[in-house]
Amino acid sequence: MARIYISSTKLDLQAERQAAMDWLTAAGHQPVHSYTAASETVRHSCLEDVSECDVVVLILGHRYGFRPEDNNPEGLSITHLEFRRARSAGIPVVALFRTTIHNTQVSVIQDPEPLGALEDFHREVRRAVRPAEFEDLTGLRDHLRMGVNRELDKQSRRNRLSAPDLRERFQRASRDLLSWPTTLPQDRWLARPELDDLLQHIGEATHSVHLLLGEPGCGKSALLARLGALLEQQSIPVLGIKADYLPQQLADDMALADYLELPGSPAACVRVLAQEGPVVMLLDQLDALADLLVQHSDRLRVPLELIRDLAGTENVHVQVGKR
């Protein structure tokens, strides 16, 4: 049984909150909610309850909600504060956006100030997670089920992660990139000053993201393959991904994990190894996915979300090759 926090405004989303609580209870989970009145005591209890839950379900409609005055310099609503607390605590968020307005009297669509705050909140959520949109309670239940089950499955996989196993899995997952030819005929390697620069930066910086740019055929793949091989010689874990080899149907990070034969999401696996020391992710041929954006947009979205998720993580270095 998981503890699932339900975060939403109340006045406009009472039916949605109740539907979410009913589904969670029927699924054997413990729904948690603290929003009963506009008070500082409630603000404190809400944020504390968020920190003690396994998953946060964020339901957003067309109302921004109550804003506590004390200790709230940005003037954020309770729901916005709950989202920030979940993100800072590393608690997964299942975001559900209602696209229809069933009661305009309790919405903020005619009030510019709270409407602006609500739109900013929506943009912040969309930058951090991939929300699902629903029109009615049936759609809410469907997306709630898929989102909660997905996040709990991720947590279950993370609990099975171990550093020695991940090192071996990274080596297997990286074969396509690290086996890429790196030399000219007669086993000649053209010295690349970029290689020394990258090795030095990885050795000195606490984290980094580098974009390797160059025309097709200039040797970006060979450089990344050489870099990965040298790092492995130093016992630094490397996750190498050739983006142009990714399957056309790539729904999310867990689909990428299945393709790479990893026991958890790639970001979670990288973070486990980063607790021990430097980890490097090499992502080659990202531009090949951009060429197919119209037909298969998820193939580009999933790697981009992985880069964003790992950027700034201590001991994690991301190297991306594209033309």
C-alpha positions as CSV (number, residue, x, y, z in Angstrom):
1,M,0.0,0.0,0.0
2,A,1.4,3.4,-1.0
3,R,0.7,6.8,0.5
4,I,-0.6,9.0,-2.3
5,Y,-1.0,12.8,-1.6
6,I,-3.8,14.5,-3.5
7,S,-3.0,18.1,-4.3
8,S,-5.5,20.5,-5.9
9,T,-7.7,23.5,-5.3
10,K,-10.9,22.5,-3.6
11,L,-13.7,24.8,-4.6
12,D,-13.6,23.9,-8.3
13,L,-12.3,20.3,-8.2
14,Q,-14.4,18.6,-5.4
15,A,-15.7,15.9,-7.7
16,E,-12.2,15.2,-9.1
17,R,-10.7,15.0,-5.6
18,Q,-13.4,12.6,-4.5
19,A,-13.0,10.5,-7.7
20,A,-9.2,10.3,-7.1
21,M,-9.7,9.3,-3.5
22,D,-12.2,6.6,-4.4
23,W,-10.0,5.1,-7.0
24,L,-6.9,5.1,-4.8
25,T,-8.8,3.5,-1.9
26,A,-10.2,0.8,-4.3
27,A,-6.7,0.2,-5.6
28,G,-5.4,-0.5,-2.1
29,H,-3.6,2.8,-1.6
30,Q,-3.9,5.3,1.2
31,P,-5.0,8.7,-0.1
32,V,-3.7,11.6,1.9
33,H,-5.0,15.2,1.9
34,S,-4.9,18.1,4.3
35,Y,-6.7,20.9,2.5
36,T,-9.7,21.7,4.6
37,A,-9.4,25.5,5.4
38,A,-7.4,28.6,4.6
39,S,-5.0,28.7,7.5
40,E,-1.3,28.7,8.2
41,T,-1.8,25.5,10.3
42,V,-3.1,23.8,7.2
43,R,-0.2,25.1,5.1
44,H,2.2,23.5,7.5
45,S,0.4,20.2,7.6
46,C,0.0,20.1,3.8
47,L,3.7,20.4,3.2
48,E,4.6,17.9,6.0
49,D,2.1,15.4,4.6
50,V,3.6,15.8,1.1
51,S,7.1,15.0,2.5
52,E,5.8,11.7,4.0
53,C,4.1,10.4,0.8
54,D,5.3,8.1,-1.9
55,V,3.6,9.9,-4.8
56,V,1.9,13.3,-5.3
57,V,-1.2,13.5,-7.5
58,L,-1.5,17.1,-8.7
59,I,-4.9,17.9,-10.2
60,L,-5.0,21.3,-11.9
61,G,-8.1,23.1,-13.1
62,H,-8.7,26.8,-13.7
63,R,-8.3,28.2,-10.2
64,Y,-5.1,29.2,-8.5
65,G,-6.2,28.9,-4.9
66,F,-5.4,30.2,-1.4
67,R,-2.1,31.9,-0.8
68,P,-0.8,31.9,2.8
69,E,0.8,35.2,3.8
70,D,3.6,34.2,6.2
71,N,6.9,32.7,5.0
72,N,5.7,32.9,1.4
73,P,7.7,35.7,-0.3
74,E,6.6,34.6,-3.8
75,G,2.9,34.6,-2.9
76,L,2.4,31.1,-4.1
77,S,-0.8,29.1,-3.5
78,I,-1.0,26.1,-1.3
79,T,-1.1,23.8,-4.3
80,H,1.9,25.5,-5.9
81,L,3.8,25.1,-2.6
82,E,2.9,21.5,-2.4
83,F,4.3,20.9,-5.9
84,R,7.5,22.7,-5.0
85,R,7.9,20.6,-1.9
86,A,7.4,17.4,-3.8
87,R,10.0,18.4,-6.4
88,S,12.6,19.4,-3.8
89,A,12.0,16.2,-1.8
90,G,12.4,14.1,-4.9
91,I,8.8,12.8,-4.7
92,P,7.3,11.8,-8.1
93,V,4.4,13.9,-9.3
94,V,1.5,12.6,-11.4
95,A,0.1,15.8,-12.9
96,L,-3.4,15.8,-14.4
97,F,-4.7,18.9,-16.2
98,R,-8.5,19.5,-16.6
99,T,-9.0,21.0,-20.1
100,T,-12.7,21.9,-19.7
101,I,-14.3,24.5,-17.4
102,H,-17.4,23.2,-15.9
103,N,-18.1,26.1,-13.5
104,T,-16.9,29.5,-14.7
105,Q,-18.0,31.2,-11.5
106,V,-15.2,29.6,-9.5
107,S,-12.5,29.9,-12.2
108,V,-10.0,32.8,-12.6
109,I,-10.4,33.2,-16.3
110,Q,-11.9,36.7,-15.9
111,D,-9.4,37.8,-13.3
112,P,-6.0,38.8,-14.8
113,E,-3.9,38.6,-11.6
114,P,-4.7,35.1,-10.4
115,L,-5.0,33.9,-14.0
116,G,-1.4,35.0,-14.6
117,A,-0.2,33.2,-11.5
118,L,-2.1,30.1,-12.6
119,E,-0.6,30.2,-16.1
120,D,2.9,30.5,-14.6
121,F,2.2,27.5,-12.4
122,H,1.0,25.5,-15.4
123,R,4.2,26.3,-17.3
124,E,6.3,25.4,-14.3
125,V,4.6,22.0,-14.0
126,R,5.0,21.3,-17.8
127,R,8.7,22.1,-17.6
128,A,9.2,19.6,-14.8
129,V,6.9,16.7,-15.6
130,R,4.7,15.5,-18.5
131,P,1.1,16.2,-17.4
132,A,-1.9,14.2,-18.8
133,E,-5.0,16.1,-19.8
134,F,-8.6,15.0,-19.1
135,E,-12.1,16.3,-19.9
136,D,-14.2,14.3,-17.4
137,L,-14.0,11.9,-14.5
138,T,-13.5,8.9,-16.7
139,G,-10.5,10.5,-18.3
140,L,-9.2,11.5,-14.8
141,R,-9.5,7.9,-13.5
142,D,-7.7,6.5,-16.6
143,H,-4.8,8.9,-16.4
144,L,-4.6,8.5,-12.6
145,R,-4.4,4.8,-12.8
146,M,-1.6,4.9,-15.5
147,G,0.3,7.6,-13.8
148,V,0.3,6.1,-10.3
149,N,1.1,2.6,-11.5
150,R,3.9,3.9,-13.6
151,E,5.5,5.9,-10.7
152,L,5.1,3.0,-8.2
153,D,6.7,0.6,-10.8
154,K,9.6,3.0,-11.1
155,Q,10.1,3.0,-7.3
156,S,9.9,-0.8,-7.2
157,R,12.6,-1.0,-9.8
158,R,14.8,1.6,-8.0
159,N,14.6,-0.5,-4.8
160,R,16.3,-3.3,-6.8
161,L,19.2,-1.2,-8.1
162,S,22.7,-2.1,-7.0
163,A,25.9,-0.4,-8.2
164,P,27.8,-3.6,-9.3
165,D,24.9,-4.8,-11.3
166,L,24.4,-1.3,-12.9
167,R,28.0,-1.1,-14.0
168,E,27.6,-4.3,-15.9
169,R,24.3,-3.2,-17.4
170,F,25.8,0.1,-18.5
171,Q,28.5,-1.7,-20.3
172,R,26.1,-3.9,-22.2
173,A,23.7,-1.0,-22.9
174,S,26.6,1.1,-24.3
175,R,28.0,-1.5,-26.8
176,D,26.5,0.1,-29.9
177,L,28.2,3.4,-29.2
178,L,31.5,2.3,-27.6
179,S,32.1,-0.3,-30.4
180,W,31.8,2.5,-33.0
181,P,35.0,2.7,-35.1
182,T,37.4,5.2,-33.7
183,T,40.5,4.9,-36.0
184,L,41.4,5.3,-39.6
185,P,42.9,2.5,-41.7
186,Q,46.0,0.9,-40.2
187,D,44.6,1.7,-36.8
188,R,45.5,5.4,-36.9
189,W,43.8,7.8,-34.5
190,L,43.7,11.4,-35.3
191,A,44.5,13.4,-32.2
192,R,41.5,15.5,-31.1
193,P,42.2,18.4,-28.6
194,E,38.5,18.2,-27.6
195,L,39.1,14.8,-26.1
196,D,41.7,16.1,-23.6
197,D,39.4,19.0,-22.8
198,L,36.5,16.7,-22.0
199,L,38.6,14.3,-19.9
200,Q,40.0,17.2,-17.9
201,H,36.6,18.8,-17.3
202,I,35.1,15.5,-16.2
203,G,38.0,15.0,-13.8
204,E,37.7,18.5,-12.3
205,A,34.0,19.6,-12.5
206,T,31.3,18.4,-10.1
207,H,28.8,18.1,-13.0
208,S,28.5,19.2,-16.6
209,V,26.6,19.1,-19.8
210,H,28.5,19.5,-23.1
211,L,27.1,19.7,-26.6
212,L,29.5,18.5,-29.4
213,L,28.7,20.2,-32.6
214,G,30.0,19.4,-36.1
215,E,29.2,18.6,-39.7
216,P,28.2,15.0,-40.6
217,G,31.3,12.8,-40.9
218,C,33.6,15.0,-38.8
219,G,34.1,12.3,-36.2
220,K,31.7,13.1,-33.4
221,S,30.7,9.5,-32.9
222,A,34.3,8.3,-33.0
223,L,35.2,11.0,-30.4
224,L,32.4,9.9,-28.1
225,A,33.3,6.3,-28.5
226,R,37.0,7.0,-27.7
227,L,36.0,9.1,-24.7
228,G,33.8,6.3,-23.4
229,A,36.5,3.7,-23.8
230,L,39.1,5.9,-22.0
231,L,36.6,6.6,-19.1
232,E,35.9,2.9,-18.7
233,Q,39.7,2.2,-18.5
234,Q,39.6,4.6,-15.5
235,S,36.7,2.6,-14.0
236,I,34.3,5.5,-14.5
237,P,30.8,4.2,-15.4
238,V,29.6,5.2,-18.9
239,L,26.1,5.0,-20.3
240,G,26.4,5.4,-24.0
241,I,23.3,5.8,-26.2
242,K,23.1,6.0,-29.9
243,A,19.9,8.0,-30.4
244,D,19.5,7.0,-34.0
245,Y,19.2,3.3,-32.8
246,L,16.3,4.0,-30.5
247,P,13.0,2.3,-31.3
248,Q,10.3,4.4,-33.1
249,Q,7.8,3.8,-30.3
250,L,9.4,5.2,-27.2
251,A,6.6,6.3,-24.8
252,D,8.6,7.3,-21.7
253,D,11.7,6.8,-19.7
254,M,10.6,3.3,-18.6
255,A,10.3,2.3,-22.3
256,L,13.9,3.6,-22.7
257,A,14.9,1.6,-19.7
258,D,13.4,-1.5,-21.2
259,Y,15.3,-0.9,-24.5
260,L,18.6,-0.4,-22.6
261,E,17.8,-3.4,-20.4
262,L,18.2,-1.4,-17.2
263,P,16.3,-2.2,-14.0
264,G,15.1,1.3,-13.5
265,S,14.7,4.6,-15.3
266,P,18.1,5.7,-16.9
267,A,18.1,8.8,-14.7
268,A,17.6,6.8,-11.5
269,C,20.3,4.3,-12.5
270,V,22.8,7.1,-13.2
271,R,22.0,8.7,-9.8
272,V,22.7,5.4,-8.0
273,L,26.2,5.2,-9.4
274,A,26.7,9.0,-9.0
275,Q,26.6,8.4,-5.2
276,E,29.9,6.6,-5.5
277,G,31.7,9.0,-8.0
278,P,31.6,10.4,-11.5
279,V,29.3,8.9,-14.1
280,V,29.2,9.9,-17.7
281,M,26.3,9.7,-20.1
282,L,27.1,9.9,-23.8
283,L,24.2,10.6,-26.2
284,D,25.1,10.4,-29.9
285,Q,23.2,11.4,-33.0
286,L,20.6,13.4,-31.3
287,D,19.9,15.4,-34.5
288,A,18.8,12.2,-36.2
289,L,15.7,12.2,-34.0
290,A,15.0,15.8,-34.8
291,D,14.7,14.8,-38.5
292,L,11.9,12.4,-37.6
293,L,10.2,14.8,-35.1
294,V,6.8,14.9,-37.0
295,Q,6.5,11.2,-37.3
296,H,7.9,10.1,-33.9
297,S,8.1,13.0,-31.5
298,D,8.6,10.8,-28.4
299,R,11.9,9.5,-29.7
300,L,13.3,13.1,-29.3
301,R,11.3,14.0,-26.2
302,V,12.4,11.1,-24.0
303,P,16.2,11.8,-24.5
304,L,15.7,15.5,-24.0
305,E,13.9,14.9,-20.8
306,L,16.7,12.6,-19.7
307,I,19.3,15.3,-20.3
308,R,17.2,17.9,-18.4
309,D,16.6,15.5,-15.6
310,L,20.3,14.8,-15.1
311,A,21.6,18.3,-15.7
312,G,23.1,19.8,-12.6
313,T,23.2,16.4,-10.7
314,E,26.4,16.1,-8.7
315,N,29.0,13.7,-10.3
316,V,27.0,13.4,-13.5
317,H,28.5,14.5,-16.8
318,V,26.4,14.5,-20.0
319,Q,28.0,14.7,-23.5
320,V,25.7,15.1,-26.4
321,G,26.7,14.8,-30.1
322,K,24.7,16.5,-32.9
323,R,25.3,18.3,-36.1
